[in-house]
Amino acid sequence: EDRYARGLMDDIVRGKFAVDTVDRVATLVVTVGAQRAGGETVLGFITVARDKGSGLIVTLDVHPSWRRRGVGAMLLRAGEGRLTEWDVKRVILTVGTKNADARRLYDRNGYTFFERIPDYYESGDDALALYKDLQPDA
């Protein structure tokens, strides 16, 4: 219900955003299985971006059969690590109000609510905008 359309996601992964202020994009993927054609299973991925010095978690997805096994938390740490490498001080993300599992993940990892965005997703669900400070001010 709250995922991006395939064409839009393809553009995002390639660094094509509707705004030209995004200057860095990275997608990190976790797989398991043989490293031959068709032999790997994608467990999850995260796409992060830097926009005007702020970090964005564009999307974080975990295969349904691998949820609640630490994959999401591992991807979240990896994404935050990449943003820190890019000298990002604060990261923001949006999550659907109905996505209880993701909301718990972000809560456990120090994200703070700052805004509700009505009708954000195609399903009609509102989004909750969250942030986390990655580097405390010196």
C-alpha positions as CSV (number, residue, x, y, z in Angstrom):
1,E,0.0,0.0,0.0
2,D,2.8,2.5,0.8
3,R,5.4,1.5,-1.7
4,Y,6.7,3.4,-4.7
5,A,5.7,2.6,-8.2
6,R,8.3,0.5,-10.0
7,G,9.3,3.2,-12.5
8,L,9.7,5.8,-9.8
9,M,11.8,3.4,-7.6
10,D,14.0,2.6,-10.6
11,D,14.6,6.4,-11.1
12,I,15.3,6.9,-7.4
13,V,17.9,4.0,-7.3
14,R,19.6,5.6,-10.3
15,G,19.7,9.0,-8.6
16,K,17.0,10.6,-10.6
17,F,14.8,12.7,-8.3
18,A,12.1,15.3,-9.2
19,V,14.3,17.9,-7.4
20,D,17.8,18.7,-8.4
21,T,19.0,19.4,-4.8
22,V,19.7,15.7,-4.2
23,D,23.4,15.3,-4.7
24,R,24.0,11.7,-3.4
25,V,22.0,8.5,-3.5
26,A,23.0,5.0,-2.4
27,T,21.0,1.7,-2.3
28,L,22.3,-1.0,0.0
29,V,21.1,-4.6,-0.5
30,V,21.2,-7.7,1.7
31,T,21.1,-11.0,-0.1
32,V,21.4,-14.7,0.8
33,G,22.1,-17.7,-1.3
34,A,24.5,-18.7,-4.1
35,Q,26.1,-16.0,-6.1
36,R,25.0,-17.3,-9.5
37,A,22.4,-16.0,-11.9
38,G,19.0,-16.3,-10.1
39,G,20.6,-17.9,-7.1
40,E,20.4,-15.0,-4.6
41,T,17.4,-14.0,-2.6
42,V,17.0,-10.3,-1.8
43,L,16.3,-10.1,1.9
44,G,15.9,-6.3,1.9
45,F,17.3,-3.0,0.8
46,I,17.5,0.6,1.9
47,T,17.9,3.7,-0.3
48,V,19.3,6.9,1.2
49,A,19.9,10.3,-0.2
50,R,21.4,13.6,0.7
51,D,19.3,16.7,-0.1
52,K,20.7,20.1,0.8
53,G,22.8,18.5,3.5
54,S,20.0,16.6,5.1
55,G,19.6,12.9,5.0
56,L,16.6,11.1,3.6
57,I,15.7,7.5,4.0
58,V,13.8,7.1,0.8
59,T,12.7,3.6,1.4
60,L,13.6,0.6,3.5
61,D,12.1,-2.8,2.5
62,V,12.4,-6.2,4.0
63,H,11.1,-9.4,2.3
64,P,8.0,-10.5,4.4
65,S,9.6,-13.9,5.3
66,W,12.7,-12.1,6.7
67,R,10.9,-9.6,8.9
68,R,11.5,-9.5,12.7
69,R,14.9,-11.1,12.2
70,G,17.1,-8.0,12.5
71,V,17.4,-7.3,8.7
72,G,15.6,-4.0,8.9
73,A,17.7,-2.8,11.9
74,M,20.9,-3.9,10.1
75,L,19.8,-2.0,6.9
76,L,18.9,1.1,9.0
77,R,22.3,1.2,10.6
78,A,24.0,0.7,7.2
79,G,22.0,3.6,5.7
80,E,22.7,5.8,8.6
81,G,26.4,4.9,8.3
82,R,26.4,6.0,4.7
83,L,24.7,9.3,5.5
84,T,27.3,9.9,8.3
85,E,30.0,9.3,5.7
86,W,28.4,12.1,3.7
87,D,28.6,14.4,6.7
88,V,24.8,14.4,7.2
89,K,23.8,15.6,10.7
90,R,20.1,14.8,10.6
91,V,18.0,12.2,8.7
92,I,14.3,12.2,8.0
93,L,11.9,9.6,6.7
94,T,8.2,9.0,6.3
95,V,6.2,5.9,7.4
96,G,2.6,5.0,7.0
97,T,0.4,5.2,10.1
98,K,-0.8,1.6,9.4
99,N,2.8,0.2,9.2
100,A,3.1,-0.7,12.9
101,D,6.2,-2.9,12.4
102,A,8.2,-0.2,10.7
103,R,7.0,2.4,13.3
104,R,8.3,0.1,16.1
105,L,11.7,-0.3,14.2
106,Y,12.1,3.5,13.9
107,D,11.0,4.1,17.5
108,R,13.5,1.5,18.8
109,N,16.3,3.2,16.8
110,G,15.8,6.7,18.1
111,Y,13.5,8.3,15.5
112,T,11.3,11.2,16.7
113,F,7.9,12.2,15.3
114,F,7.6,15.8,13.9
115,E,4.8,16.0,11.4
116,R,1.7,14.1,10.1
117,I,1.2,14.4,6.4
118,P,-2.5,13.6,5.3
119,D,-3.2,11.3,2.3
120,Y,0.5,10.8,1.6
121,Y,0.2,7.3,0.2
122,E,-1.9,6.1,-2.8
123,S,-3.9,4.0,-0.3
124,G,-5.0,7.2,1.4
125,D,-3.0,6.5,4.5
126,D,-1.3,9.4,6.2
127,A,2.4,9.5,6.7
128,L,4.3,10.2,9.8
129,A,7.5,12.2,9.3
130,L,10.3,11.3,11.7
131,Y,13.8,12.5,12.2
132,K,17.0,11.4,14.0
133,D,20.1,13.4,14.7
134,L,23.1,11.4,13.5
135,Q,25.9,13.7,14.7
136,P,25.4,15.8,17.8
137,D,26.4,19.4,17.5
138,A,30.0,20.1,18.6
